[in-house]
Amino acid sequence: NMGTKSLCLFIASALIAYYIYTPLPENFEDRWKLMLITAEFRTIGHLASFVEWLGLMHYMEALMLITVVEYVPPTSDENVTVTDTEFSNVPVRLYLPRKQSSGLKRGMVYFHGGGWCVGGTGMKAYDLLSRKTSDQLNAVVVSVDYRLAPKYHFPVQFEDAYSVTKFFLQSSVLSQYGVDPNRICVAGDSAGGNLAAAVAQQLLDDPEVKTKLKVQALLYPALQTLDLNLPSYQDNENKPILSRSLMIRFWSEYFTTDSSLREAMASNRHVPAESSHLFQFVNWSNLLPDELKKDHVYTSPVYGSSSLGKKYPGFLDPRAAPLLAEDAKLRGLPLTYVLTCEHDVLRDDGIMYVSRLREAGVEVIHSHAEDAFHGALLFVSSLGDLAVGRRLSNQYIKWLNDNL
């Protein structure tokens, strides 16, 4: 009868509303839109866990379905010619501006995010960002499809990123594409920001590379594996898009499919005592401004077994965790743009790098978005068009236009 149907409908609606409703900070715009997006991502996460539990596929392979659904083929338009090709045997999507200009163009190598496990240059959001960058900056943009975990682990992702950059920086390649060797940058978001930072550091030590980067642009980058209980990890444990547990899953999968590393990281007991000297580089009590320390109290690390560090030395390697680089290494880095978001587990990684770079004498522009969450800059497309995404991407491109 009608009464039972109405009751069922009411209960179903209440459950859906309960599932979709996420408490969000007061200063967020587009709150309901963001709740829906968050619910979508959460659903995909639950499904991925379920198919993994059934033994049908790896969690990350299930998450990769987002990338597949979001894929767009390389399509040229009146402003930019877009092609899929390879640089140094690594697939890249290449964006060449069509503007007739007398001078040389700028150059950018871009690394997409996705925790070294998911994502791709063909995702609609990345395609739009690269297209916009190429058109508005009159820049040749090389967007890199590095190999992903769980099939490939560190250092493969880094090596793919590095070999593409090194290939592009050859003077013969730059002149082929009409790129000014004095106006090149590396950039990336999240795990891609990690790769950009690591590539910029590694280039400083490479005698074969004569071209110097003018800029590195790091958008909410992941920069350290040592302390996964930073204030930002605690404050934003369950904030939209990137929870603490998902970030730990990404970090651990970058190095191994063995769940023992993930379990140790989850309890923040993965770093062996013999690596204790590295903690100085990520000691947030010295590197964060007071307003972000809030009521957090720094506690000394609890060390883990030596066996994890011996088995998976990658998590102690600056090529995977650029915050672990010595001060002397940081001094040679180019002008740096860092975007951090208040409601992001990775917020403090970016802010600590800003502090360390400034101490090393590097010029850093730090843009901190109080009303944003991890991944915000990409929400300008089918992932969900949010005002904060448009604002942050416009701000980033404007900064590049003024400084590259």
C-alpha positions in Angstrom: 0.0 0.0 0.0 0.9 3.7 -0.3 2.0 4.1 3.3 4.6 1.3 3.1 5.9 2.6 -0.2 6.2 6.1 1.2 8.0 4.8 4.3 10.4 2.8 2.1 11.0 5.8 0.0 11.6 8.0 3.0 14.1 5.4 4.5 15.9 5.1 1.2 16.1 8.9 0.8 17.4 9.2 4.4 20.0 6.6 3.8 21.2 8.2 0.6 21.3 11.7 2.2 23.2 10.2 5.1 25.7 8.6 2.7 26.1 11.8 0.7 26.3 14.2 3.6 29.8 14.9 4.6 30.6 17.6 7.2 32.7 20.2 5.4 34.5 23.3 6.6 32.3 26.4 6.6 34.5 28.3 4.1 34.0 25.8 1.2 32.1 27.0 -1.8 29.8 24.6 -3.8 29.3 22.5 -0.7 26.6 20.2 -2.0 28.4 19.7 -5.3 31.5 18.7 -3.3 29.5 16.4 -1.1 28.2 14.6 -4.2 31.7 14.4 -5.7 33.1 13.1 -2.4 30.3 10.4 -2.2 31.2 9.3 -5.8 34.9 8.9 -4.8 33.9 7.1 -1.6 31.7 4.7 -3.5 34.5 3.9 -6.0 36.8 3.3 -3.0 34.3 0.9 -1.4 33.8 -0.9 -4.7 37.6 -1.2 -5.1 37.9 -2.6 -1.6 35.1 -5.1 -2.3 36.5 -6.4 -5.6 39.9 -6.7 -3.9 38.4 -8.6 -1.0 36.7 -11.0 -3.5 40.1 -11.5 -5.0 39.0 -10.3 -8.4 41.5 -7.4 -8.9 44.0 -5.3 -7.0 42.5 -2.2 -5.3 44.5 0.2 -7.5 43.5 -1.6 -10.7 39.8 -1.0 -9.7 40.5 2.7 -8.9 42.1 2.9 -12.3 38.6 2.6 -13.8 38.2 6.3 -13.0 41.0 7.1 -15.3 39.5 4.9 -18.0 36.1 6.5 -17.7 37.7 10.0 -17.8 39.9 9.3 -20.8 39.8 11.6 -23.8 41.7 10.9 -27.1 44.3 13.4 -28.2 42.3 16.0 -30.1 43.7 19.1 -31.7 41.7 22.4 -31.7 42.2 25.8 -33.3 44.7 26.8 -30.5 46.8 23.7 -29.8 47.9 20.6 -31.7 47.7 17.5 -29.5 49.4 14.2 -30.2 50.3 11.0 -28.3 53.9 10.1 -28.9 57.0 8.8 -27.1 60.0 10.6 -25.6 62.9 8.2 -24.7 60.5 5.2 -25.0 58.0 6.7 -22.5 54.5 7.6 -23.7 53.8 11.4 -23.6 50.9 13.6 -24.7 52.4 16.6 -26.5 50.7 20.0 -26.8 52.1 22.4 -29.4 50.6 25.9 -29.5 49.5 27.1 -32.9 50.0 30.8 -32.3 52.3 32.3 -34.9 54.9 34.0 -32.8 58.3 35.4 -33.9 60.1 34.4 -30.7 60.8 31.0 -29.1 58.2 29.3 -27.0 58.3 28.3 -23.4 58.5 24.6 -22.4 56.9 22.5 -19.7 57.2 18.9 -18.6 54.1 18.0 -16.6 53.6 15.0 -14.3 50.0 14.0 -13.4 48.9 13.0 -9.9 47.2 9.8 -8.8 49.5 8.4 -6.1 51.9 6.7 -8.6 49.2 4.1 -9.1 46.3 5.8 -11.0 45.8 8.7 -13.4 47.0 9.4 -16.9 47.7 12.2 -19.4 44.5 11.3 -21.2 42.2 12.1 -18.3 39.9 14.9 -19.2 41.0 17.1 -16.3 44.7 16.8 -17.2 44.1 17.2 -20.9 42.2 20.5 -20.2 44.9 21.8 -17.9 47.7 21.0 -20.4 45.7 22.4 -23.3 45.0 25.6 -21.3 48.7 25.9 -20.2 49.9 25.4 -23.8 47.5 28.0 -25.3 47.8 30.7 -22.6 51.5 30.5 -22.1 52.4 29.8 -25.7 54.2 26.8 -24.3 55.2 23.3 -25.6 53.7 21.0 -22.9 55.0 17.5 -22.5 52.6 15.5 -20.3 54.1 12.3 -19.2 52.4 8.9 -19.0 54.9 7.2 -16.6 54.4 3.6 -15.7 52.2 2.9 -12.6 52.1 0.8 -9.5 51.1 -1.9 -8.6 52.7 -3.3 -11.8 55.7 -1.1 -11.5 57.3 0.2 -8.3 59.8 2.9 -7.4 62.2 3.9 -9.0 60.4 3.2 -12.3 57.9 6.1 -12.1 60.8 8.5 -11.2 63.0 7.1 -14.0 60.3 7.5 -16.6 59.8 11.1 -15.4 63.5 11.8 -15.4 64.3 10.2 -18.8 61.5 12.2 -20.5 62.7 15.5 -19.0 66.3 14.7 -19.9 65.3 13.9 -23.5 63.3 17.1 -23.8 66.1 19.2 -22.4 68.5 18.2 -25.2 69.3 21.3 -27.3 68.4 19.4 -30.6 64.9 18.5 -29.2 64.3 22.1 -27.9 65.3 23.6 -31.2 63.1 21.1 -33.1 60.1 22.4 -31.1 61.2 26.0 -31.1 61.6 26.1 -27.3 63.6 28.7 -25.5 66.2 26.8 -23.3 66.0 29.6 -20.7 62.2 29.3 -20.2 61.5 25.7 -19.2 59.8 24.3 -16.1 58.8 21.1 -14.5 55.4 20.9 -12.9 53.0 18.4 -11.4 50.2 17.8 -8.8 50.2 15.5 -5.8 52.3 12.4 -6.8 53.2 14.4 -9.9 54.5 17.3 -7.7 56.6 14.7 -6.0 58.1 13.6 -9.3 58.7 17.2 -10.4 60.5 18.0 -7.2 62.6 14.9 -7.4 63.4 15.5 -11.1 64.5 19.1 -10.4 66.8 17.9 -7.6 68.3 15.1 -9.7 69.0 17.4 -12.7 71.4 19.5 -10.5 73.8 16.5 -10.2 73.6 15.4 -13.9 76.7 16.5 -15.8 75.0 15.5 -19.1 72.3 18.1 -18.8 73.4 21.6 -19.8 70.0 23.3 -19.8 68.9 24.7 -16.4 65.2 24.8 -15.3 63.8 28.3 -14.8 61.0 27.2 -12.6 59.5 24.2 -10.7 55.8 24.3 -9.9 54.6 21.9 -7.2 50.8 21.6 -6.7 50.0 20.1 -3.3 53.0 17.7 -3.6 53.7 14.6 -1.6 57.3 15.0 -0.4 58.1 12.8 2.5 57.4 9.3 3.8 58.9 9.5 7.3 56.2 11.1 9.4 52.7 10.2 8.4 51.3 11.8 11.6 52.0 15.4 10.8 49.4 17.9 12.0 47.9 17.9 8.5 47.6 14.1 8.5 45.8 14.3 11.8 43.6 17.3 11.1 42.5 16.1 7.6 42.4 12.3 8.2 39.0 12.0 6.6 38.7 15.2 4.4 37.5 15.0 0.8 39.3 13.1 -2.0 42.4 12.0 -0.1 42.1 10.4 3.3 45.1 9.5 5.4 44.5 5.8 4.8 44.4 6.3 1.0 47.6 8.3 1.1 49.3 5.6 3.1 48.1 3.1 0.6 49.5 5.1 -2.3 52.8 5.6 -0.5 53.2 1.9 0.4 52.1 0.7 -3.1 54.8 3.0 -4.7 57.4 0.7 -3.1 55.8 -2.7 -2.8 52.6 -4.7 -2.9 53.6 -6.3 0.4 51.1 -5.1 3.0 53.6 -5.2 5.9 54.9 -1.8 4.8 51.4 -0.3 4.7 50.6 -1.6 8.2 53.8 -0.2 9.6 53.2 3.2 7.8 49.6 3.2 9.2 50.9 3.1 12.8 53.8 5.5 11.8 56.4 2.9 12.8 58.1 2.1 9.6 61.4 4.1 9.8 64.3 2.1 11.2 66.4 3.6 14.0 69.5 3.7 11.8 67.7 6.3 9.7 66.9 8.6 12.6 69.2 11.4 11.3 66.6 11.9 8.5 63.9 13.1 10.8 65.6 16.5 11.1 64.4 17.2 7.5 60.8 16.6 8.4 60.6 17.9 12.0 57.5 19.9 11.8 58.1 21.6 15.1 60.9 23.6 13.4 59.4 23.8 9.9 55.7 24.8 10.3 54.5 28.3 11.2 52.8 28.5 14.7 49.3 28.9 13.3 49.5 25.4 11.7 50.9 23.7 14.8 47.6 24.6 16.6 47.4 22.3 19.7 49.6 19.6 18.3 52.7 18.6 20.3 55.7 17.2 18.5 56.6 13.7 19.8 59.8 11.9 19.0 59.5 9.1 16.3 58.9 5.5 17.3 61.2 3.4 15.2 60.3 0.3 13.2 62.2 -2.8 12.3 65.4 -2.6 10.2 64.1 -5.2 7.8 61.5 -2.9 6.1 64.2 -0.3 5.4 66.5 -3.0 4.0 63.8 -4.6 1.9 62.2 -1.3 0.6 65.0 1.3 0.8 63.0 3.5 -1.6 61.0 5.1 1.2 64.2 6.6 2.6 65.4 7.8 -0.8 65.3 11.5 -1.7 64.2 10.5 -5.2 61.0 9.3 -3.6 60.9 11.7 -0.7 62.4 15.1 -1.9 62.2 16.6 1.6 65.0 14.2 2.6 67.5 16.0 0.4 70.4 17.6 2.2 70.4 21.4 2.4 73.4 21.7 0.1 71.3 20.0 -2.6 68.4 22.4 -2.3 70.5 25.5 -2.8 70.8 25.0 -6.6 67.0 24.7 -7.2 65.2 27.2 -9.5 62.4 29.6 -8.6 59.7 27.5 -7.0 55.9 27.8 -6.9 54.2 25.7 -4.2 50.4 25.4 -3.8 49.1 24.0 -0.6 45.5 23.4 0.6 44.4 23.9 4.2 42.2 20.8 4.2 44.7 18.3 2.8 46.8 15.6 4.4 49.7 16.7 2.3 49.5 20.4 3.4 52.5 20.2 5.7 54.7 18.4 3.2 54.5 21.4 0.9 54.8 24.0 3.8 57.9 22.2 5.2 59.5 22.2 1.8 58.8 26.0 1.4 60.5 26.5 4.8 63.5 24.4 3.8 63.9 26.0 0.4 63.7 29.5 1.8 66.4 28.6 4.4 68.5 27.3 1.6 68.1 30.7 -0.2 65.8 29.5 -3.0 63.1 32.0 -4.1 59.7 30.5 -3.3 56.2 31.7 -4.0 53.9 29.9 -1.6 50.2 30.0 -2.4 48.0 28.6 0.4 44.3 28.0 -0.3 42.4 28.2 3.0 39.2 27.0 1.4 40.5 24.1 -0.6 41.1 20.4 -0.4 43.5 17.9 -2.1 43.1 17.8 -5.8 41.0 21.0 -6.0 42.8 22.5 -9.0 41.5 19.6 -11.2 37.8 20.2 -10.5 37.2 22.2 -13.6 35.8 19.5 -15.8 33.7 16.4 -15.8 35.1 15.4 -12.4 32.9 18.3 -11.2 33.2 21.9 -12.0 34.0 23.8 -8.8 34.6 27.5 -8.4 37.7 26.8 -6.3 39.2 24.6 -9.1 38.8 27.4 -11.6 40.3 30.0 -9.3 43.3 27.9 -8.4 44.1 26.8 -12.0 43.8 30.4 -13.2 46.0 31.6 -10.4 48.7 28.9 -11.2 48.6 29.7 -15.0 48.8 33.4 -14.3 51.8 33.0 -12.0 53.6 30.9 -14.7 52.7 33.5 -17.3 54.4 36.2 -15.2 57.4 34.1 -14.1 58.3 31.6 -16.8 
